[in-house]
Amino acid sequence: MDVALLKRIDVETTVEGFGPKISSTFFEAANLLGALKIKGYVDIHSAIGNSPVIVTEKGRALLRDLDLLAEEPLTRVDLAVLGNIKGGLRDPKQIESMLNVSAADIARSIYRLNKKGLVDYRLKNAAVELMLTAQGFEQEGAEVRQHAAMAGLKSPTVQVVAAPAEVRNTVAQELASQEISSGERAAIPGHERLIAKSTYYFTNYWYIVLLVGAAIIGIMLAAQFMK
C-alpha cells in the first residue's frame, strides 16, 4: 500500500484532492497519507483550502531502490506470487499468508512484476487489488509451477502431478483410507480400483488373509471328514 500510494503522488497532489486518485473517501485518503508521513515517506504542508503533499528523500529512495530491483530477473518468489494471483488471490496480504513470505518481499515481487508488465493493480477503498495482465497470463504456466514447486512454496495454482506409475502405486492406499473424492473415484476404472484395493489389503494385511484362508480350508476338511 505504501508503494502504491507513493506512485500516485505528484507535484500537484494535495490531501484534499487525493481521495479520487485512489478511489477512496477524503477521510481514508487523509489517514493513509498520515501513515506515510509518520513513516517519513511524505511531508504534508498544512494550508487553508489545499494542503500539498511532498514525497521526501526517504520516499524517493524507496522508489529508486525498487526500480533497481525491478530490473533483475524474476525470482521463484515472483513466480509463486504470479501463480497465486492467477489462482484468484487479489490481496497482497492473502498472498503473504499463503506463501509465508514477509510483506516486504511480497511488495518487492509485486513491484517487479508490475514494472515488467505482468501484473497490474488498483487502489480502492483503502486497499490494493491485484490482477494479471495479458502478458502475465501468458507468462504464468509450467514455468511458474516448476519454480514455485522447487522453492517449496504453496500456491493454489501450484500442483505437482505424479507420474502414471506413481499414481497407480498410491491409488490403493487412497481408496482404502477414503481420501479420494467422488470425482476422482469416478475417473478410475472399476477393474483398476478392484485390483488396487486387493493389492493394498493383501500387502498390508497378509496375515489376516492367511488366517482366513486357513480357517476356510479347515472347515472344508472337517466337512469332508464328517461325510
C-alpha positions in Angstrom: 0.0 0.0 0.0 2.8 2.4 0.9 4.5 2.0 -2.5 1.2 2.2 -4.4 0.3 5.4 -2.7 3.8 6.9 -3.3 3.4 6.1 -7.0 0.1 8.2 -7.1 1.7 11.3 -5.6 2.9 14.0 -8.0 3.8 17.7 -7.7 0.1 18.7 -7.8 -1.1 16.3 -5.1 -3.0 17.7 -2.1 -4.6 16.0 0.9 -8.0 17.3 -0.2 -7.7 16.0 -3.8 -6.0 12.7 -3.1 -9.2 10.7 -2.4 -10.4 10.4 -6.0 -6.9 9.4 -7.1 -7.1 6.3 -5.1 -10.9 5.7 -5.3 -11.3 6.4 -1.6 -13.0 8.9 0.6 -11.3 12.1 1.9 -11.0 10.6 5.4 -9.5 7.3 4.1 -7.0 9.2 2.0 -6.1 11.5 4.8 -5.5 8.6 7.1 -3.3 6.8 4.5 -1.2 10.0 3.9 -0.9 10.5 7.6 0.6 7.0 7.9 3.1 7.7 5.1 4.1 10.9 7.0 4.7 9.0 10.2 6.9 6.6 8.3 8.8 9.6 6.9 7.9 8.9 3.2 6.0 12.2 2.7 5.7 15.7 4.1 2.3 17.4 4.4 2.2 21.2 4.4 -0.9 22.4 6.1 -2.7 25.2 4.3 -6.2 26.6 4.1 -8.1 25.0 1.2 -5.3 22.8 -0.1 -2.5 21.0 1.8 0.3 20.0 -0.6 1.8 16.5 -0.2 5.6 16.2 -1.0 7.5 12.9 -1.3 10.5 13.1 1.0 14.0 11.9 0.1 13.3 8.7 2.1 10.3 8.1 -0.1 12.2 8.8 -3.3 15.0 6.5 -2.2 12.5 3.7 -1.6 11.1 4.0 -5.1 14.7 4.2 -6.6 15.7 1.0 -4.8 12.6 -0.7 -6.1 13.2 0.4 -9.6 16.7 -1.1 -9.5 15.3 -4.4 -8.1 12.7 -4.4 -10.8 15.4 -4.7 -13.4 16.6 -8.1 -12.0 15.3 -11.4 -13.4 12.2 -12.9 -11.9 12.8 -15.0 -8.8 11.0 -18.1 -7.5 9.0 -15.9 -5.1 8.0 -13.7 -8.0 6.7 -16.7 -9.9 4.9 -18.0 -6.9 3.2 -14.6 -6.4 2.2 -14.6 -10.1 0.7 -18.1 -9.7 -1.3 -17.0 -6.6 -2.7 -14.0 -8.5 -3.8 -16.2 -11.4 -5.3 -18.6 -8.8 -7.6 -15.8 -7.7 -5.8 -14.1 -4.8 -6.0 -10.3 -5.2 -5.0 -9.1 -1.8 -1.2 -8.9 -1.1 -1.9 -9.9 2.5 -3.6 -13.1 1.3 -0.5 -14.0 -0.8 1.8 -13.2 2.1 -0.1 -15.6 4.3 -0.3 -18.3 1.6 3.4 -18.3 0.8 4.6 -17.5 4.4 6.9 -14.8 3.0 7.5 -11.4 4.5 5.3 -8.4 3.5 8.4 -6.5 2.3 9.4 -9.4 0.0 5.9 -9.7 -1.4 5.9 -5.9 -2.0 9.2 -6.2 -3.9 7.9 -9.1 -6.0 4.6 -7.3 -6.9 6.6 -4.1 -7.8 8.9 -6.1 -10.1 6.0 -8.0 -11.7 4.2 -4.7 -12.3 7.3 -3.0 -13.8 7.7 -6.0 -16.2 4.1 -5.6 -17.3 3.0 -9.0 -15.8 0.7 -7.6 -13.0 -1.4 -4.6 -12.6 -3.2 -3.2 -9.5 -5.7 -0.7 -8.5 -6.5 1.2 -5.3 -10.0 1.1 -4.0 -11.5 1.7 -0.5 -8.0 1.9 1.1 -6.9 -1.5 -0.3 -4.7 -2.8 -3.1 -6.4 -5.1 -5.6 -4.0 -7.2 -7.9 -4.8 -8.6 -11.3 -2.8 -10.2 -14.1 -2.2 -8.5 -17.4 -2.5 -10.5 -20.7 1.3 -10.8 -20.7 1.3 -12.0 -17.1 -1.3 -14.6 -18.0 0.9 -16.0 -20.8 4.0 -16.0 -18.5 2.3 -17.9 -15.7 2.2 -21.6 -16.6 4.5 -24.6 -16.5 7.5 -22.3 -15.6 5.6 -20.9 -12.6 4.5 -24.3 -11.3 8.1 -25.7 -11.7 9.9 -22.8 -10.0 7.3 -22.5 -7.2 7.4 -26.2 -6.5 11.2 -26.2 -6.5 11.1 -23.4 -3.9 8.7 -25.4 -1.8 6.1 -22.7 -1.9 2.4 -23.5 -1.5 0.1 -22.0 -4.1 -3.4 -22.8 -5.2 -2.1 -23.0 -8.8 1.0 -25.0 -8.0 0.1 -28.7 -8.4 2.7 -31.3 -8.7 1.2 -34.1 -10.8 2.6 -37.5 -10.1 3.7 -39.8 -13.0 1.2 -42.5 -14.0 3.3 -45.2 -12.2 3.3 -43.2 -9.0 -0.5 -42.7 -9.3 -1.0 -46.4 -9.7 1.1 -47.2 -6.7 -0.8 -44.8 -4.4 -4.4 -45.5 -5.7 -4.8 -48.5 -3.3 -3.9 -46.5 -0.2 -6.1 -43.6 -1.2 -9.0 -45.8 -1.8 -8.6 -47.7 1.5 -8.2 -44.6 3.5 -11.3 -42.9 1.8 -9.2 -39.9 0.9 -10.2 -39.9 -2.8 -13.1 -37.7 -3.8 -16.2 -39.0 -5.7 -15.0 -37.2 -8.8 -11.5 -38.8 -8.7 -13.0 -42.2 -7.9 -15.2 -42.0 -11.0 -12.2 -41.3 -13.1 -10.6 -44.6 -12.1 -11.9 -47.7 -14.0 -13.7 -50.2 -11.8 -11.3 -53.1 -12.5 -8.3 -50.9 -11.6 -9.9 -50.0 -8.3 -10.6 -53.6 -7.5 -7.0 -54.7 -8.3 -5.5 -51.8 -6.5 -7.7 -52.3 -3.4 -7.0 -56.1 -3.4 -3.3 -55.4 -3.7 -3.4 -52.9 -0.9 -5.2 -55.2 1.6 -3.1 -58.2 0.7 0.2 -56.2 1.1 -0.8 -54.7 4.5 -3.0 -57.5 6.0 -1.5 -60.7 4.5 -1.5 -62.4 7.9 -5.3 -61.9 8.2 -5.7 -63.3 4.7 -3.6 -66.4 5.7 -5.7 -66.9 8.9 -9.0 -66.6 7.0 -7.7 -68.9 4.3 -6.5 -71.5 6.8 -9.9 -71.3 8.6 -11.8 -71.9 5.3 -9.5 -74.9 4.4 -10.1 -76.3 7.9 -13.8 -76.0 7.6 -13.8 -77.7 4.2 -11.6 -80.6 5.5 -13.9 -81.0 8.5 -16.9 -81.1 6.3 -15.3 -83.8 4.1 -14.3 -85.8 7.2 -17.8 -85.7 8.6 -19.2 -87.1 5.3 
